Amino acid sequence: MSTEPLHPDQTAPVADIRRAWVILAIVWAAFAVVILIPGNVVITSHWGDALHLVDILDRMSQGQQPHRDFVTPLGEWAFSPISALMAAGLPTGRAYLAAQILLAGGLGAAGLAIALRRMPWVWAVLFACAIVMTTCALVHGRPEFSLSINVHYNRWSWALGFVALLAALLEPDRVRTWEGVVVGAALAGLALIKITYFVAFLPLVVLGLAVTGQIRSLIVALATGAGIAVLLTILWGADYWQAYLGDLLYVAGADARPNAGGGVLRMMTGPRMLAPLALVAAAAVVLCQRGGQRKGLLLVGTFLAGAFVSDQNAGFDPLFLGFVALLLLVWGRRQSDGRHVALTVISLGLGVAVAPNLFNLATSPVRAALADRSGFVPLVIGGTRHQDILLDRSAALSAGQSYLGFDGQRAFFGQQLPAPVEFQGEALTACESLISPAFFASIAADLAERDLAQGQTIFVADFLSPLWLFGDHPPLIGAAPWSYGGLNGVENADLVLIPVCPNRMSVHRLILEALEETPMTELVSTPLYRLYAL
């Protein structure tokens, strides 16, 4: 194969390449300094998700492995970079921050190296900086004024996916083997972080590499991914993949799991996506003129894959629109004047559509650094671990219950009201408690005061079960830290705790239905919970 550049004008001068690397290093260092100076993590939203994350990280830092020792649809690599640092001695919050910074540095460098061979150096730097920003952010992504460590794995997956897609969809100045290794490793990362991204992006990466003539990179990418799978099978055993698949099937088939985005078609025709959809359709028409059908196909595929992933993410964070905007800028450079202007205008329109999300990601570390820590308390209140993850005091100490006192006969706005929850022939109070650390801390404190369950494993009949973090209770092996119903881990439990007002009634109902045939002896009934011995 010829070693001559496919597009000599894409090869940036050495001075520009050096300038690009210096800028990226400065941006990465700035994020690292701003993030690390406070020495802790502050959150103001999604503390239920934060407790779920800490639950899993603590388990893994003790040596537990996802899918084998506890149930989760998320892959091992969504947590292992953080838990490995925790096992090495870093506190939870700082381990989370350090993992994000290290990953951002690696992905940013890979993104810049790939982008410099496909586009002007300024655009390449912007792409790499966007990768760093997305990976390092301290908010889940929606354009709202909050701070969270919620769904960090979505941001990591977007960053990995964008690096792989950029290499696949844009033709380089010269085909190089190492890019195939990066693409294969990125795809393996997606499979072991969140499978949704892998399913959406794998066909697009394969199609892109084939259409752009990067056959060697395609072969190397597939070989790299297969090699990683073989290596992990040797290390973890073939039964690990069976357990991973079992967790995915459990969540996919759970009655309590709603459609996160309401369906791709509904999302794409909704008010937030109608204008971007029209812009992408217009861009596809422009690209398909004068023999550009391949680029039009890749554009449509990118939009559909991004829309599918966004629909699967609660809250719908359309970061893929920024990536599509960059594609159109690069493809538009070689078009005639009229088509170049059209694609540039469309690209700017897509950039405007996603700008609020990107701005929120970019500014979140600064907002976290400037937050007044006097208004925060540890997420795991009353504990000794995880004290460098701080939650807004009002949220941490909030308590309250909402009662659903329905008779099940009258309709409410045309909806049939839910039937009351029953357990062992008794109708239970229809209510839900606010999700807050105070809820779990109160139960743990009451158990300790009554000298109950100390040192024993507890199965909690609710969708979140971080109770063990707040008391003297070992984690339940086989449990689902985020349950969608069922009796995950109950066979390893000493006790069953049924909250009087659970955090989520839909899951609570499914668990109680499954518990009906389980022999249990009631130990105590309190205003907060009922405790049973197995």
C-alpha positions in Angstrom: 0.0 0.0 0.0 1.3 3.5 -0.9 2.7 5.5 1.9 2.0 8.8 0.2 -0.6 11.0 1.9 -4.1 10.7 0.6 -4.7 14.4 1.1 -1.4 16.3 1.3 -3.2 19.5 2.2 -4.5 17.9 5.4 -1.0 17.5 6.8 -0.4 20.3 9.3 2.9 22.0 9.6 5.1 20.9 12.4 4.8 24.2 14.3 1.0 23.9 14.2 1.1 20.3 15.5 3.3 21.4 18.4 1.0 24.3 19.1 -2.0 21.9 19.2 -0.3 19.7 21.7 0.7 22.6 23.9 -2.9 23.9 23.9 -4.3 20.5 24.8 -1.8 20.1 27.6 -2.7 23.5 29.0 -6.4 22.8 28.9 -6.1 19.4 30.5 -3.8 20.8 33.2 -6.3 23.6 33.9 -9.2 21.1 34.3 -7.0 18.9 36.6 -6.0 21.9 38.8 -9.5 23.2 39.1 -10.9 19.8 39.9 -8.3 18.7 42.4 -7.7 21.9 44.4 -10.9 21.5 46.6 -9.8 18.0 47.5 -13.4 16.7 47.5 -16.5 16.2 45.4 -19.7 18.3 45.9 -23.1 17.3 44.4 -26.4 19.0 44.5 -28.6 16.5 42.5 -29.1 12.8 41.8 -27.9 11.7 45.3 -29.7 8.4 44.8 -27.5 7.7 41.9 -24.5 8.8 43.9 -25.3 6.3 46.6 -25.7 3.6 44.0 -22.2 4.5 42.6 -20.6 4.5 46.1 -22.3 1.2 46.9 -20.7 -0.4 43.8 -17.3 1.3 44.3 -17.0 0.2 47.9 -17.9 -3.4 46.9 -15.3 -3.4 44.2 -12.6 -1.9 46.3 -13.1 -4.8 48.7 -12.5 -7.3 45.9 -16.1 -7.9 44.6 -16.6 -8.2 40.9 -19.7 -7.0 38.9 -22.0 -9.6 37.6 -20.4 -12.3 39.8 -20.8 -10.7 43.2 -23.6 -8.2 42.5 -26.0 -7.5 39.8 -25.6 -4.5 37.4 -26.2 -3.9 33.7 -23.1 -1.7 33.6 -19.8 -3.1 32.7 -16.7 -3.6 34.8 -14.8 -0.7 33.3 -17.5 1.8 34.3 -16.2 1.5 37.8 -12.8 -0.3 37.9 -10.7 2.8 37.2 -12.1 4.4 40.3 -12.2 1.4 42.5 -8.6 0.5 41.7 -7.5 3.9 42.9 -9.6 3.4 46.1 -8.0 0.0 46.7 -4.6 1.8 46.3 -5.6 4.1 49.2 -7.3 7.1 47.7 -10.5 8.3 49.3 -13.6 7.8 47.2 -14.1 11.3 46.0 -10.5 11.9 45.1 -10.3 8.5 43.4 -13.3 9.5 41.2 -11.7 12.8 40.3 -8.3 11.3 39.6 -9.8 8.5 37.4 -11.7 11.1 35.3 -8.6 13.3 34.9 -6.3 10.4 33.9 -8.9 9.1 31.4 -9.4 12.5 30.0 -5.7 12.9 29.4 -5.5 9.6 27.5 -8.6 10.1 25.4 -7.7 13.7 24.7 -4.3 12.7 23.4 -5.7 9.9 21.3 -8.4 12.2 19.9 -5.9 14.9 19.0 -3.4 12.5 17.3 -6.3 11.1 15.2 -7.9 14.5 14.4 -4.6 16.2 13.3 -4.4 13.8 10.4 -8.0 14.6 9.3 -8.7 18.3 9.7 -7.1 21.7 10.3 -5.2 21.8 13.6 -7.6 24.4 15.2 -10.5 22.1 14.7 -8.5 19.1 15.9 -7.6 21.0 19.1 -11.3 21.9 19.7 -12.3 18.3 19.2 -9.6 17.0 21.7 -10.5 19.7 24.2 -14.2 18.7 23.9 -13.2 15.1 24.7 -11.3 16.3 27.8 -14.2 18.5 28.9 -16.7 15.7 28.5 -14.7 13.2 30.4 -13.8 15.6 33.3 -17.2 17.2 33.8 -18.8 17.2 37.2 -22.4 17.2 36.1 -24.5 14.6 34.2 -24.9 16.9 31.2 -28.3 18.4 30.9 -28.4 22.2 30.7 -29.4 22.7 34.4 -27.6 24.4 37.2 -26.5 21.5 39.3 -23.5 19.3 40.2 -23.5 15.5 40.2 -21.5 12.4 39.7 -24.5 10.8 38.1 -24.0 8.6 35.0 -20.4 9.4 34.6 -20.2 6.3 32.5 -22.4 8.0 29.8 -19.8 10.8 29.5 -16.9 8.4 29.3 -18.7 6.4 26.7 -19.5 9.5 24.6 -15.8 10.4 24.7 -14.6 6.9 23.7 -17.2 6.7 21.0 -16.3 10.0 19.5 -12.6 9.1 19.2 -13.5 5.8 17.5 -16.0 7.4 15.2 -13.7 10.2 14.2 -11.1 7.7 13.1 -13.6 5.6 11.2 -15.7 8.3 9.4 -13.0 10.7 8.3 -10.3 9.6 5.9 -6.7 10.2 7.2 -3.8 11.6 5.3 -2.1 8.2 5.7 -3.3 4.8 7.0 -1.5 3.8 10.2 -1.8 0.6 12.2 -1.9 2.3 15.6 -5.2 3.9 14.8 -6.8 0.5 14.4 -5.5 -0.4 17.9 -7.1 2.7 19.3 -10.4 2.1 17.6 -10.5 -1.6 18.8 -9.6 -0.6 22.3 -12.3 2.1 22.4 -14.9 -0.3 21.2 -13.9 -2.8 23.9 -14.1 0.0 26.4 -17.7 0.7 25.3 -18.6 -3.0 25.6 -17.3 -3.0 29.2 -18.7 0.3 30.3 -22.2 0.5 28.8 -23.3 -2.0 26.2 -25.8 0.5 24.6 -23.0 2.5 23.1 -21.2 -0.6 21.8 -24.3 -1.8 20.0 -25.0 1.6 18.5 -21.5 2.5 17.4 -19.9 -0.9 16.3 -21.8 -1.1 13.0 -21.1 2.5 12.3 -17.4 2.2 12.9 -17.2 -0.9 10.7 -19.2 0.8 7.9 -17.1 4.0 8.2 -13.7 2.2 8.1 -14.9 0.2 5.0 -16.4 3.2 3.2 -13.3 5.4 3.7 -11.0 2.6 2.5 -9.3 2.0 5.9 -9.4 -1.8 5.5 -6.1 -2.3 7.4 -7.4 -0.3 10.3 -10.7 -2.2 10.3 -8.8 -5.6 10.5 -6.5 -4.3 13.2 -9.5 -2.8 15.2 -11.4 -6.1 15.1 -8.3 -8.1 16.0 -7.6 -5.7 18.9 -11.1 -6.0 20.2 -11.0 -9.8 19.9 -7.6 -9.9 21.6 -8.9 -7.9 24.6 -11.9 -10.3 24.8 -9.7 -13.3 24.8 -7.3 -11.8 27.4 -10.2 -11.0 29.7 -11.7 -14.4 29.3 -8.4 -15.9 30.3 -8.2 -13.6 33.4 -11.9 -13.7 34.4 -13.2 -17.0 32.9 -15.8 -17.7 30.3 -18.6 -17.7 33.0 -18.0 -13.9 33.5 -19.6 -13.2 30.1 -22.5 -15.4 30.9 -23.0 -13.5 34.2 -22.7 -10.2 32.3 -25.3 -11.3 29.7 -27.6 -12.5 32.5 -27.5 -9.1 34.2 -28.3 -7.4 30.8 -31.2 -9.7 30.2 -32.5 -9.2 33.7 -32.7 -5.5 33.3 -34.0 -5.6 29.8 -36.9 -7.8 30.8 -37.7 -6.1 34.1 -41.3 -4.9 34.4 -40.2 -1.9 36.5 -37.7 -0.6 34.0 -39.4 2.2 32.0 -38.2 3.3 28.5 -35.6 5.9 29.4 -36.4 8.3 26.6 -39.9 7.2 25.5 -38.7 5.7 22.2 -36.4 6.9 19.4 -39.2 8.0 17.1 -40.9 10.0 19.8 -37.6 11.6 20.8 -36.6 12.5 17.2 -40.0 14.1 16.4 -40.1 15.9 19.7 -39.7 19.7 20.0 -36.0 19.5 21.1 -35.0 17.4 18.1 -37.2 18.6 15.3 -34.9 21.4 14.2 -31.7 19.3 14.4 -33.5 16.5 12.5 -34.4 19.0 9.7 -30.9 20.3 9.6 -29.4 16.8 9.3 -31.9 15.9 6.6 -30.9 19.0 4.6 -27.2 18.2 5.1 -27.7 14.7 3.8 -29.4 16.1 0.7 -26.5 18.5 0.1 -23.9 15.7 0.6 -25.6 13.3 -1.7 -25.3 15.6 -4.6 -22.4 15.0 -7.1 -21.5 11.5 -5.9 -21.5 12.2 -2.2 -23.9 9.4 -1.3 -21.3 7.6 0.9 -20.9 10.7 3.1 -24.7 11.1 3.2 -25.0 7.5 4.4 -22.4 8.0 7.1 -24.1 11.2 8.2 -27.5 9.5 8.6 -26.0 6.5 10.3 -24.2 8.8 12.8 -27.4 10.7 13.6 -29.4 7.6 14.1 -26.8 5.9 16.3 -26.4 9.0 18.4 -30.2 9.4 18.7 -30.6 5.8 19.8 -28.0 6.2 22.5 -29.4 9.5 23.7 -32.9 7.9 23.9 -31.5 5.2 26.2 -30.0 7.8 28.5 -32.5 9.2 31.0 -32.7 13.0 30.4 -31.7 12.8 26.8 -28.3 14.5 26.4 -27.7 15.0 22.6 -23.9 15.4 22.7 -23.7 13.6 19.3 -25.0 16.8 17.6 -21.7 18.5 18.3 -19.9 15.6 16.7 -22.2 15.7 13.7 -21.5 19.5 13.4 -17.7 18.8 13.3 -18.2 16.1 10.6 -20.1 18.6 8.4 -17.4 21.2 8.8 -14.7 18.8 7.7 -16.8 17.4 4.8 -17.8 20.8 3.7 -14.2 22.0 3.1 -14.0 20.2 -0.2 -17.4 21.1 -1.5 -18.2 23.9 -4.0 -18.8 27.3 -2.6 -22.6 27.0 -2.3 -22.5 23.6 -0.7 -19.7 24.6 1.5 -21.7 27.6 2.8 -24.8 25.4 3.3 -23.0 22.7 5.3 -21.2 25.4 7.4 -24.5 27.0 8.3 -26.1 23.7 9.1 -23.0 22.8 11.3 -23.4 26.1 13.2 -27.1 25.4 13.7 -26.3 22.0 15.2 -23.7 23.6 17.4 -26.2 26.1 18.7 -28.6 23.3 19.5 -26.1 21.4 21.7 -24.3 24.5 23.1 -26.2 24.6 26.4 -25.2 21.0 27.2 -21.6 21.6 26.3 -21.5 24.9 28.3 -22.8 23.1 31.4 -20.2 20.4 31.1 -17.4 22.9 30.6 -18.3 25.1 33.5 -19.2 22.4 36.0 -15.6 22.0 37.5 -15.5 25.7 38.1 -18.9 25.7 39.8 -17.8 22.8 41.9 -14.5 24.5 42.9 -16.3 27.7 43.9 -19.1 26.0 45.9 -19.3 27.0 49.5 -18.5 23.8 51.4 -20.1 25.1 54.6 -23.5 24.2 53.1 -22.5 20.6 52.5 -22.3 17.4 54.6 -20.9 13.9 53.7 -23.1 11.9 51.4 -22.8 8.9 53.7 -23.8 10.8 56.9 -22.9 9.2 60.2 -20.3 7.0 58.5 -16.5 6.9 58.5 -15.9 6.1 54.8 -16.6 8.2 51.7 -16.4 11.4 53.6 -15.0 13.4 50.7 -18.2 13.1 48.7 -20.3 16.0 49.9 -24.0 16.6 49.4 -26.0 19.8 49.8 -27.1 19.8 53.5 -30.8 20.3 52.8 -30.9 17.3 50.4 -28.8 15.1 52.7 -31.0 15.7 55.7 -34.4 15.9 53.9 -37.1 13.6 55.0 -40.7 13.2 54.0 -43.3 10.8 52.7 -45.9 11.1 50.0 -49.0 9.1 50.7 -51.0 7.6 47.8 -54.3 7.1 49.6 -56.2 5.8 46.6 -59.1 3.4 46.7 -58.3 2.1 43.3 -61.8 2.8 42.0 -61.7 6.4 40.8 -59.8 7.4 37.8 -57.3 10.3 38.0 -57.0 12.3 34.8 -58.2 9.3 32.9 -55.6 7.0 34.5 -56.6 3.9 36.5 -55.1 4.2 40.0 -52.7 1.5 41.1 -54.0 -1.2 43.3 -52.8 -1.1 47.0 -49.6 -3.1 47.8 -50.3 -6.3 49.7 -48.0 -8.6 51.5 -49.0 -11.9 53.3 -52.6 -10.9 53.0 -52.2 -7.5 54.5 -52.8 -4.2 52.6 -49.8 -2.0 53.2 -49.7 1.8 53.4 -49.4 3.2 49.9 -46.6 5.7 50.3 -43.1 6.6 49.2 -40.2 8.2 51.1 -37.9 10.8 49.7 -34.6 9.4 48.5 -32.0 10.9 50.9 -29.1 9.8 53.0 -31.2 10.6 56.1 -33.7 7.9 55.1 -31.0 5.2 55.2 -29.1 6.7 58.1 -32.3 6.7 60.2 -33.0 3.0 59.6 -29.4 2.1 60.3 -29.4 4.1 63.5 -32.7 2.5 64.7 -31.3 -1.0 64.0 -28.1 -0.1 66.0 -30.2 1.3 68.9 -32.3 -1.9 69.0 -29.1 -4.0 68.6 -30.5 -5.7 65.6 -28.8 -6.9 62.4 -25.3 -5.9 63.6 -22.8 -7.9 61.5 -25.6 -9.5 59.5 -26.4 -9.3 55.9 -29.7 -7.6 54.9 -31.9 -7.9 51.9 -33.7 -4.6 51.4 -37.1 -4.8 49.6 -36.6 -1.6 47.6 -34.9 -0.3 44.5 -31.9 1.1 46.3 -30.0 -0.8 49.0 -27.0 1.2 50.3 -28.2 0.6 53.8 -25.0 -1.3 54.6 -22.9 1.8 54.0 -24.6 3.5 57.0 -24.4 0.7 59.5 -22.5 -2.3 60.8 -23.7 -4.6 58.0 -21.5 -6.3 55.4 -22.7 -5.9 51.8 -25.0 -8.6 50.5 -23.4 -10.9 48.0 -25.6 -11.2 44.8 -27.6 -8.1 45.5 -28.6 -5.6 42.9 -27.5 -2.1 44.2 -30.1 -0.7 41.8 -33.0 -3.2 41.7 -35.6 -3.6 39.0 -37.5 -6.1 41.0 -36.8 -9.7 42.1 -34.9 -11.4 44.9 -31.3 -10.8 43.9 -29.1 -12.1 46.7 -31.8 -13.1 49.1 -30.3 -16.6 49.3 -27.2 -15.1 50.9 -29.1 -12.8 53.4 -29.7 -13.3 57.1 -32.5 -10.8 57.3 -35.1 -9.1 55.1 -36.0 -5.4 55.7 -39.2 -4.1 54.3 -39.4 -0.3 54.4 -42.8 1.0 55.5 -42.6 3.8 52.9 -40.1 2.6 50.2 -38.3 4.9 47.8 -40.0 3.4 44.8 -43.3 1.6 45.0 -43.2 0.0 41.6 -40.1 -2.0 42.5 -41.2 -2.5 46.1 -44.4 -4.2 44.8 -42.5 -6.6 42.5 -40.2 -7.6 45.3 -43.0 -8.2 47.8 -44.8 -10.3 45.2 -41.7 -12.4 44.8 -41.2 -12.7 48.6 -44.7 -14.1 49.3 -43.6 -17.7 49.2 -40.4 -17.1 51.2 -40.5 -18.4 54.8 -39.8 -15.6 57.2 -40.2 -14.7 60.8 -41.0 -11.2 61.8 -38.5 -9.8 64.4 -39.7 -6.2 64.8 -42.2 -3.7 63.3 -41.4 0.0 63.5 -42.8 3.2 61.9 -39.8 3.0 59.5 -39.5 -0.7 58.6 -40.3 -4.3 59.3 -37.5 -6.7 59.9 -37.7 -10.5 59.2 -35.4 -13.4 59.9 -34.9 -15.9 57.1 
